[in-house]
Amino acid sequence: MLWYPYAQMKTMAPPIEILDARGVYLYTRERPLIDSISSWWAMIHGYKHPELTQAIVEQAERFSHVMLGGLTHEPALRLADKLAEILPGDLDYCFFSDSGSVAVEVALKMALQYYVNRKQSGRVSVLALTDGHHGGDLTLQFKEDYSHKRRVGVLALNDAYHGDTFKTMEVGDDEDYHFILNALGRRADVYHIPTTLEALEDAFAQHGDELCCMLVEPLLQGGGGMLMYDLEFLRRARELCDEHDVLLVFDEIATGFGRTGVRFVAELVQPDIITLGKALTGGYIGHAVTVASKRVFDAFYDDSPERALMHGPTFMANPLACAAALKSIEIFERDDYLAKIKRIESIARRELADLNDPRVKEKRIMGGVACIEVHDPSTLTGYAQFARERGVFSRPFKNIVYTTPPYIIEESELVQILGVMKDFFAVARNASR
């Protein structure tokens, strides 16, 4: 039996069988459906893109996989170089993995070991000028500095979602997904705050010298309900991390490659570590990467094997995934996808402008995301079936219905998605009269 995600197997509705997929369409036995959420936000080029398919086929004809332990290959080297080229500053050191959740696990492991490695190096500090023992001369007294607090804390956001593996659950903040952690007890060294400057300042005042990192989904919290917040919060976070010697980690698994309207939020505020996934390969093969700055990498680069990063997913830098990622990035740059995303945002703002319903709490639009939040989650009961009957695949969750369409979507197709979102409220309102 196939065990499905995020579902009670005993009571779940039968899943929709997909027979084929092309462009923005999923083909079922009944009708084609516009995929309004890009298969969890990953299929930015749509389905069956001929260039992506060909890139994978050509690599498969050479070899489909080799381990990265003791071996290397051209697609991995080229992809690492390309990511270093397009990411800002000195985010140059790429550690590949096989999923977004694992990429965040690696980032957290890097952040923790960064401070362990620095402590092992025995940082030498000047303590004071004191009276010497040789004729009363002033002498410099030095001491190995191991006195700083243990840097094991993580500062994260309320409503954070970073994956479903154990450490990512710990830094997440969603009982719906991660209630199982209650069986183990919550970690005392993970601190969650709202996206306000006051909360940010207070957190660093209280815990700044205990943190190994601050981990955020920058600007857009996807799994938390497509929550959006201001860039000024990230700017101040960068300043405070610098003041308190804390690493800033951006989880751009969902936001990277244009979803917020910029290629990477890291271009606006640079983190010390960034994770990328989902759209990295255009959604064609699962793959992810954790990219570190020189500052982080240098803490591991040493003669001592104890300071190496002891991690190694079997399928890291899979050649097929690297080939797909290289082609995906090429298409993104060549076909000016940022302009396509700007057009998606403009259409969404236009089409949702006239949606006024007392059940709607808020409309949120940013880049390639449009979201309607309702006061009562029960309001959305039946929405998925409603959309399906009108040719749209949607998957509402919590108290939101949203779209994160493929960037290649035509205006008429996007208008159809947004029209279904609006029509649902109109039909329900008329039915209640």
N, C-alpha and C positions, 0 to 999 in steps of 0.2 A: 504494500500500500504506500502511496505517495503521501508524505506528511507535509502539509502546507503551512506557510508562515502566518503568524499573528492571527490564528483562528482556532476556535474550539472545533476539533474534527467531528465531534458527535452532532453538532447543531449547524455547522456552516452550510451556506447555500452552495449548490454545485458550481464549481468554477467554470468560467467560459473557456471552451476549447478553441485555440487558435490554430487555424489550418495553414495560414500564410500571412505574410506581412510585407508591406511595400510602402515607401514614403512615410506618411503619417498614419497609414491605415493598418489596422489589424483585421484579418479576414476570418470570420466565424461561419458556422453552418447557416446562420440566419441572415446576417448582413455584415457589411464592412463597418468598422467602428474607427472613428478618429481617436488615436491615443492622446488624450489630453494631458497626460502626465509623463510622457516619454519613458515609460517603464522605470518608474522611480527616478525620473529626472536625468537619465543617463543617455538616451538615444537622441542626441542633439542633431544628428544628421538624418534622422528617420531610419527606416528599415530598408535593407537590401540596397544600400548605396554601392554602386558598382565599383568605385575606386577602393573603398574599404574592403569589400569582398575580395577584390583582386589582390590587394596587399597581403591579406591573410593567406590566400591560395598560393601566391608566389613564395611566401616564407615557408608554408607547409611543404612545398615541393623541395625545399632545401633541407630543413629539419624543423620539427614542431616544438621540441623542448630539449634543453640540456640544463643540468643544474649549474648554479652560479658558484658553487663551492669549488674553488680551484680551476674553474673554467670561465671563459667569457665569450661574448659574441658581438658581432657588429650591431644588430638592432638595439641591444641594451646600451652599448657605448654611445650610439647616435642619439638615443632617446635621452640619456643622462645629459649629454651636451646640449640638446635642444631645450630641455627644461631649464638648464642653467642659463641659457641664452634668453629665454622669455620671462623668467622670474626676475624680480627686482633685486638690486644690490648683490650681496654675496650669498644668496640662497643657491648654492652650487653643488651640494653634496647629496646625491640621490640614493636612497635605500628603498628598493622595490619590495612590494609584497603582493598578496593575492586578493586582498579585499580592503575596503575602507576601514572597517573596524580594526583590522590588524595594523593598518597604517597608523591609526591613532594609538594603539597599544605600543607600537614602536616609538612614536613621538614621546609618550609618557615615560617609557623606559629610557630613552635618550636623556630626557630632562632630569630624571632621577640620577642616572649614572654620571651625568655631567658634573654634578656636585660631589658625588662619591669620588670621581676621578680627581677632581681639584683638591679635595681633602687629602687624598693619598699622595698627591704631589708635594704636600708639606709646604704650603705657601709661606714664604719668609716675610716677616713684617718687622719694620723698625718700631721698637717699643718706646724708647726714650733716650735722651742724653743724660747720663748719670756720672757721678764722681767715680773716676777710675781707681784702680789699686796700684797704679804705677806712678807715684809722685803726684797724685791729685789731679792728673789730666782728665779731661772729659772724654768719655769713650762711648761708642754706640753699642747698645745691647740689642741682640737679635734673638728671636725665638720662633720656633715652628708654630704656625697658627692653626691649631685644631680646635679652637675655643668656640667657633661659631656654632649656632644652633643647627640641629639636623634639618636639612632641607628636604622634607618629604611631603609637604603640603601641596595641594592643588587648589587653585581658585578657579571656579567655573560659574556658569550662569544658571539662574533659575530656568526651568523648562529646557535644560540642555539635553541634547541627544547626540551621542557620539558613537553609537554602535551597541551590539548586544553581547559582546564578549565580556568577561568579568570585570576587568579594569575599566573598560569604557562604560559599563553599567554603573560602576562606582562614581565616576565623574559625571554621569548623566543625572537627570532629575525628572523622572517620569514614572510614577507608580504604575501606570497602565502597562508599560513595557517591562519594568524591572522590579516588580513587587517581590520577586523571588529572593532578592537580596535581604529582605527582612528576616529570612531564615538564618542568615549569617550575622546580621547586624551592620548598620551603616558605619562607614569609615569615619573616624573622628577627625582625620586630617584632610578631608575634602570639604571645601566651603563653597556654598552657592549664594549668589547675590543677584538682585535685579539689575537691569541695565540702566542704573542711574548713577550720576557722578558722585552723589553723596554716599551711596552704598559702596562704590568703588574706593573712594578715599578712606572710608571707615575700615574696609577689609584690609587694606595695606597698612593702615595705622595699627591694627590689631595683629595681623599675621604676616606682614611683609618679610620678616626675617626667618619665617618658617617655610616659605613656599619654594618649591623647585620650579613651578611654572604656573602661569595663568593660561587656561585653555578655553577658547571661544570659537563658536561658529560666527564668523564676522558678518555683521549687518543683518543677516537672515538666519533665523533659527528654524530649520525645516521641520524636523520631527516634533518640535515643541508646538507646532501649529502655525507655521509660516509667519512667525513673529519677526518684526522688523524694528531696528533701533538706529540711533544716530551715530554718525561717524565720529563725533566728538568724544564719545565714550571710548572708542578704540584709540584715539590720539592720546587721551589722558592715561589710558591703560599702558601705552608704550612708555610714556614719561615715568609713570610710577614703577614699572618693571625695571627701567634703567636705574632709577633712584635706589631701589631695594635689591638690585642684582638678581632679578627674577627673569626667567625665560618666558617669552610670550609665544604661544603656540596658536596658530590659526588652523582650525579644521575646515578646509575648503573642499571637502569631499563633495558636498552638494553645491556650494557657491562658486567653485572654480569653473573656469572656462565660460564666463559670461553670464551666469544666471542672475547676478545682481545688477547687471548692466555694465560692469567693467570686467575685463578679462579675469583679473584676480583682485580681491580686496587688498591683498598684500601690496599691490601697486600704490595704494593710498596710504596705508600704514604698514610698515614692514615688520613682520614677526621674526623670531629667531628660528622657528621651525614651522613648516607648512605641510599639510597632508592634502593629497589630491587623489581622486578616484572617479567613480561614476562616468562622467563625460571624458575622462582621460583617454579612453579607447573609443570614444564615440558610443560607448555602451555595448560594443560588439563582443568583448571578452572581459571578464572580471579581472581587474588589475588596479593597483594603487601604488602610491609612492609617498615616502616621508622625506622631505628635503630640508637639510639643515644648513645654517650659516657657517661661515668659517670659524667663528667663535666657538660654536658647538663642536664642530668636527675636530678642531685642534685639541680639545680636551680628551679626545680618544686616540689621537695620533701620537704614538709613543713606542718606545722600545719594549715596554712591559706588555705581555699578553693579557694581563689582568685588566688593562684599560681598554681592551677591544670591546666592541659591541657584539655580544654573544647572542645573535639572533639570525635565523636563516630559514624563511619559508621555502618549502620545496619548489614552489612554482614562481618564486620571485624572478622578475625580469624574463618571464616566459617569452620566447621569441615571437610567437604569434601575436601576443598582446602588445609587445613593443612595436611590431610592424603596424598594427592597427592604430596605436597611439601616434606614431609618427605621421601616418597618413591623415588621421583626424586633425592633428594640429595644422598640417599643411592646408587642408581644406578650410579650416576655421580662419586662418590668416588670409588665404588667397581669395576667398569669397566674401570677405568683410562681414563676418558674422556679428560683429558689434553693431553694425548698421541694421542687420536683421533683428537683433534683440531690441534696439531702440524702436523699431517699427512695431514690434509686438507690444512693447510697453505703451506706445501711443494709441494703438488700437484698443487695448484693454481699458485705458483711461476713458477713451471716447465711448465705448460700448457700455461700460458700467456706470457712467456718470448719472444716468437717469434711474438707477436702481435705488428706490427708497421704500423700505419696508420696515415696520416696527420690530420685526423679528431679527433684523440684521443689526448686529452690534457694531461692525466695522468692515470697511472695504480696504484692502491693502494691495498695493501694486508696486513692484520694483523690478526693473529689468524684464527678465523672462518669467515672472511670477505674477499671478493675479489670484487673490484670495478673498473669499467672503466668510466672515466669522459671524455666527449667530449666537444669540443669548442662550438658547436651550438646544443641546445636541439632538433632542428628539425631533426638532424641526426638520432635520435632514433625513429622517427615516424615509426610505423609498427613493432617495435621490439617485442612487446608482442605477436602479432599474429604469427610472424615468429617463435618465441620460441615455442608457443603452437603447431604449425604444426609439430614441431620436438620433441614433447613429454616433454616439459618443461614449467612449470608455472613460469612466471616472471612478475614483476611489476616495470618497470623503473620509475623514477621520477626525476624532475629537469632535469639535463643534465648528469645523470648517469644510468648505468645499473650495477647491482650488484648481488652477491649471498651471502646469509647467510644460508647455508644448515643445515639440522639436523645433529648432530654430528655422527649419526650412518650410514651416507651415505657410500656406497661402492665406491671404486676408479673409477670403470667404470661409475657409475652414476654421480659422480662429473666431470669426464672427459667429459661426455655428456653435462652437463650444460655449462662448460667452452668452449667446442667446439661450441656450439650454439652461445655463445657470440662472439667468433672469426669469425665464419662463416657469421654472419650478416654483418660484415664489408667487408668480402671478396665478398659476393654476391652483396652487394650494390656497391662496387668498380667496379666489372665486369659489372654490369648493366649500369654504367655511361660511359663506354667506347664506 
